[in-house]
Amino acid sequence: MRPYWNLPPENYFRRSGPEWFLNLLNGMDSLTRARILFIFWRAWHLRNDVVHGKGDAKVSASVEFLRSYWESWIQIQYVSQNGKGKFEFPSAHLDPAAVADAPSWGLPPQGWAKLNSDASFDPVTGETTVGYIIRNCRGEVLLTGWCKLPIWPYVLKQRKPRFWPV
């Protein structure tokens, strides 16, 4: 993909600890971060083809697939309705790098750290996970992590809040 996309150097992709991938993504702009996720998503498809499929998927075909899929994905992000009930699509050659990113996260005040977290719950299995990241006032990652919380099969029926140590 390097001939088509501006990607970080190869040494950035070396496992340097348990959260190397989160740290890799944290250091990228949103455009590069999305492209890296697309590459990993497609690499997983190739892996699945080898393990569970025929094993004949070609990397070159995946490159073309990613280029085409990326182009479609970018276009969908910037579709606008023209007032006549029709949608206007941008040029097929829209340069995603020219699209300015809206800030999605703000730095904490000087001398402070900011904790962002997210959680997921599977109502079928009762499995719950939580992820977190702490950044300082310069946006540098101080700590990241995730964990599974104890299964609580009746969590949706509880009226009192429950808290678990993370």
C-alpha positions in Angstrom: 0.0 0.0 0.0 3.0 2.3 0.4 3.0 3.3 -3.3 -0.6 4.6 -2.8 -0.8 5.8 0.8 1.6 7.7 3.1 2.2 5.2 5.9 4.6 5.2 8.9 7.9 3.5 8.5 8.1 -0.3 8.9 9.8 -0.1 12.3 6.7 1.6 13.8 4.8 -1.7 13.3 7.2 -3.7 15.6 5.6 -5.1 18.8 7.2 -3.1 21.6 4.9 -4.1 24.5 1.4 -5.3 25.2 -0.2 -2.1 24.0 2.1 -1.4 21.0 -0.9 -1.2 18.6 -2.8 1.4 20.7 0.4 3.5 21.0 1.0 3.2 17.3 -2.5 4.5 16.5 -2.3 7.2 19.1 0.6 8.7 17.4 -1.1 9.0 14.0 -3.5 11.6 12.4 -7.0 10.3 11.9 -6.4 9.7 8.2 -3.4 7.5 8.7 -5.1 5.8 11.7 -8.0 4.8 9.5 -5.8 3.5 6.7 -3.8 1.4 9.2 -7.0 -0.1 10.5 -8.2 -0.9 6.9 -4.9 -2.6 6.2 -5.1 -4.8 9.4 -8.7 -5.6 8.6 -7.8 -6.8 5.1 -4.7 -8.7 6.5 -7.1 -10.5 8.8 -9.2 -11.5 5.7 -6.0 -12.9 4.1 -5.2 -14.8 7.2 -8.7 -16.3 7.4 -8.5 -17.3 3.7 -5.3 -19.3 4.5 -6.7 -20.9 7.7 -10.3 -21.4 6.7 -10.7 -20.9 3.0 -9.0 -22.0 -0.2 -5.7 -20.2 0.6 -5.6 -18.6 -2.9 -6.3 -15.0 -2.1 -3.7 -12.7 -3.6 -2.1 -9.8 -1.8 -2.2 -7.8 -5.1 -6.0 -8.3 -5.2 -6.2 -7.0 -1.6 -4.3 -3.9 -2.6 -6.8 -3.1 -5.3 -9.7 -4.0 -3.0 -8.4 -1.6 -0.3 -7.9 1.2 -2.8 -11.4 0.8 -4.2 -13.0 0.4 -0.8 -11.1 3.4 0.6 -12.3 5.6 -2.2 -15.9 4.5 -1.7 -15.6 5.0 2.1 -14.2 8.5 1.7 -16.9 9.4 -0.8 -19.7 8.2 1.6 -18.3 10.4 4.4 -18.8 13.5 2.4 -22.2 12.9 0.7 -24.5 15.9 0.8 -28.2 16.3 0.0 -28.9 19.0 -2.6 -32.4 20.0 -1.4 -34.1 18.2 -4.3 -34.1 14.8 -2.5 -31.0 13.8 -4.4 -27.5 13.2 -3.0 -24.4 14.8 -4.4 -21.3 12.7 -4.4 -17.8 14.3 -4.4 -15.4 13.7 -7.2 -14.1 10.1 -7.4 -10.6 11.6 -7.1 -11.2 13.4 -3.8 -8.0 13.8 -1.9 -8.7 12.7 1.6 -5.7 14.5 2.9 -7.3 17.8 1.8 -10.2 17.2 4.1 -9.6 18.9 7.5 -10.1 16.8 10.6 -12.5 18.2 13.2 -10.9 17.9 16.6 -12.6 15.1 18.5 -10.6 15.4 21.8 -9.4 18.3 23.8 -6.3 18.6 25.9 -6.8 18.9 29.7 -5.6 22.1 31.4 -1.9 22.6 32.2 -0.9 20.3 35.1 -3.9 18.0 34.7 -4.4 14.5 33.2 -7.5 13.4 31.3 -9.1 9.9 31.5 -11.2 8.7 28.6 -13.0 5.4 28.8 -15.4 3.3 26.9 -17.2 0.0 27.7 -19.1 -2.6 25.8 -21.8 -5.1 27.0 -23.0 -8.2 25.2 -26.6 -8.8 26.3 -26.5 -12.4 25.0 -23.4 -13.6 27.0 -23.4 -11.0 29.7 -19.7 -10.2 28.9 -18.6 -6.7 29.7 -15.3 -5.0 28.8 -13.9 -1.6 29.5 -11.0 0.3 27.9 -9.3 3.5 29.1 -6.6 5.9 28.2 -5.0 8.6 30.4 -3.2 11.6 28.7 -1.4 14.5 30.1 -1.8 18.2 29.2 0.5 17.7 26.1 -1.7 14.8 24.9 1.0 12.2 25.6 -0.3 8.8 26.7 0.4 8.1 30.3 -1.5 4.8 30.6 -3.8 2.7 28.5 -5.5 -0.6 29.2 -8.6 -2.7 29.0 -10.1 -5.5 31.0 -13.1 -7.8 31.2 -15.5 -7.2 34.0 -17.2 -10.0 35.9 -20.2 -11.4 34.1 -23.4 -10.1 35.6 -26.3 -11.9 33.8 -29.0 -9.7 35.2 -27.3 -6.3 34.7 -30.1 -4.9 32.6 -32.6 -5.7 35.4 -30.7 -4.1 38.2 -32.1 -0.9 39.6 -29.1 0.0 41.8 -25.8 1.0 40.1 -23.0 -1.6 40.4 -19.3 -0.8 40.5 -16.4 -3.1 40.0 -12.7 -2.5 40.5 -10.9 -2.0 37.2 
